[in-house]
Amino acid sequence: MTFTTFARSIGLAAFLSTTALGSSAWAQSIAIAIGSEPSTLDPQLRDDGGERMVNDNIYEALLARTPEGELVPGLAAALPEQLDALTWQFKLRDGVTFHNGAPFNAAAVVASVARVIDPANNSEQMAYFGTIAGAEAVDDLTVNITTTGPDPILPSRMYWMKMIEPGHAATGDIASEAVGTGPYKLQSWSRGTDLVLVANADYWGGAPEIDEATYRFVAEPGTRLSGLMAGEFDVVTALMPEFTSAVPKFAAVAGLETSVFVVGTDNEVTGNPLVREALNLAIDRQAMVDSLFMGYAQIAKGSHINPAAFGFNTALDSYPYDPDRARALLAEAGMEGAPITVVGESGRWLKDREQIEAVAAYWAEIGLNVTTDIQEFSVYLDSLMGSGPRPDAIFIANSNELLDADREMSFIYHMDGAAASNSDAEMAAMIDAARVETDVEKRQAMYGEIQQHAHDLNYTVPLFNLQDIYGMSTRMEWQPRSDAKLIIAEMTVSE
Amino acid sequence: MLDFILRRLLQGVLVVFGVTTAVFLATRTFGDPVALMLPLSATAEQRAAFAAQLGLDQPLPTQFARFCWDILTLNFGDSTWQRRAAVDVVFERLPFSLMLISAGLGVAIILSVPLGAIAALRPGGVVDRLTTSVGLLGLAMPQFWVGLMAIMVFAVWLKWLPTSGAGSVWHLVLPAATMALAPLARFTMMVRANMIEELNKPYVKTARAKGLSLPRILRIHTLRNILVPFISIAGWEFITALSGYTVVIETVFAWPGLGNTAVQAIKRGDLFLMQAIVFIIAGLIVVISILLDIIAKSVDPRIELN
């Protein structure tokens, strides 16, 4: 090889490598750090945050939500039509295929519904689908879904139910090889380390902009922050409010959780409505928003119902901070110095222990004799939902994935609800009636009335609508959603 | 020797059985495992069905008999968190823990012998004081803090190494270095103390009087004499690390080891995974301790194995 030939070879290699680099610049890839690894990629078994964050991009449901929370058609071609009190009809989108090439059709919907409600599968998601009786194919692109009773929340439920490919679910390894219809396909999953998704070029909604997304599983918030600062991650979830000033970029959005104390309305001290009112007036919520959450939380508007949920009563006001009035109410009730026990746990929800201790201190300040009982989680669950006596006040960060007020009302307000602490048969009847009311406006009004009733009687001490905070690299462009879904197809990178 | 191994194995079986029995009783006595395993929104019927499916509605003696039979047949059940065989989860994560512990302790062992020896040669000298001070610092600093500082300096500022995760040898450097720090301090101090003691013994003075050089004395006699206690302390470190000492490091560096998995299993009330982890770790510890005895015997035949 002469020197000239050698030089030409070098030149050609340099040209080719530059070209290759140039073309690779078109391929956009991002890295996302999430706090917990999916326990499985089966989209129908677990109720698990890590699983959802990944599968929300691989699988789709009949209905979707806009980033603001409005229900819109997903795999269904339009919003469903209610045929009678127990039957909803869905028309399906034509021409959709699963990642393995199988068609998405009515048979897939029937199989998906049948699988998730099959008691043999013991799905944790049955909490969302307990009212569904079954599904029946009318034709290849039309499905009727039936419920065991009138169920106005069915559309919200179908936003939560991911559609599986029946053949793969029957014979494949659905727990580790995901096959959905979504904008991303599973490329690899190294358990414990990372999971890689690649864009689905054949996606019915058009190929997404980001070609590859790698999820890294990093439980420690400080390590997620470090990874973001070192440029390893483009998005980190659950950024602590105090870290917002340290990251290159962040976005905060009202989340699904509302922190609240459920008050034992049949107990000796907290059974007195004046005491309960005093509990609500004693707390300087704005000070807690500023000091605990650095401003990244909203004061709850008089109830623990999520403001984005259907049925939220916008007319309610937040409880004001009025410690003098609270003291006067205690005096009027003859309860000055009365003992109350505040039950809670630590480490499950953002700043849970801090919220519990701050509120307990506010209550002590107005003259109650407060005992704080931070319990081990299984003991706490028994306090919250067991058959024993109800605590005077128990803390919970209540979540509402379906974005419908029935979820929170059945759980906390209804006297038979798992976490309820009242014996208000009248309110329970109101909730029962609203649950089966299929007229949207009537139902909205009923929920408004129930919230007003519970607000007037101070059945709960609502605290904050918590925000989800995400740290981002400077190149990321993304507006997080109110339903906490991490949809990669909605993300872009600026470089 | 064979007699000793068989006797130790029998003892080991009893130990493993005792430990797993304790775990069985603890997991069923404290709190309600079904409430922990199911989401908050699960209904009473779902809880009852789940308990029945897992046999948790049976009386405790019945559950225990079934549990013993399952262990004998090496069936630990399915992890309720991961919905797959618990034993698969353990064997998937165990190599990561062993890799981290071996690398950390390996570094500590390799560095501690020369450091301890040099410090012992001139007690009170500059090297000695420096080694002792740094060693004390290594012991005093919490691993959590050391890990985060290491990430901050070497990954965030200098960008030499990845912040977290596994996948290449570079990912192992920071967690292994953090892991090595405290054992390095302990080993160095042990080597130093034992070396000083040995160097003051009459045989060293005799050997020196006979004209043997100090390096030769160290190599032939002294190091061999301190090797047995060194093996036992290193083995103890290995066992301590394996039984959960690495949890903090695994969490800080998102290292996919067994310690991290055990914490998750506890948090999620995954009885079957917890039992599998405890059983397999207890078994490994028994095997390692027998191996250590055998190694010690082969290094110093004067040791009696009983």
Interface residues (C-beta under 8 A of the other chain):
Chain A: S36 S39 T40 D42 L45 R46 D47 P119 N122 E124 M126 A127 Y128 G130 A175 S190 R191 G192 T193 D194 R216 F217 V218 A219 E220 G222 T223 S226 G227 M229 A230 G231 E232 E376 F377 S378 V379 L381 D382 L384 M385 G386 R407 F411 A418 A419
Chain B: F30 G31 D32 P33 A35 L36 L38 P39 L40 S41 A42 T43 A44 Q46 A49 F50 Q53 W81 Q82 R83 R84 E92 R93 F96 L148 I151 M152 A155 V156 K159 P162 T163 S164 G165 A166 G167 T251 V252 F253 A254 P256 N260 T261 Q264 K267 G269
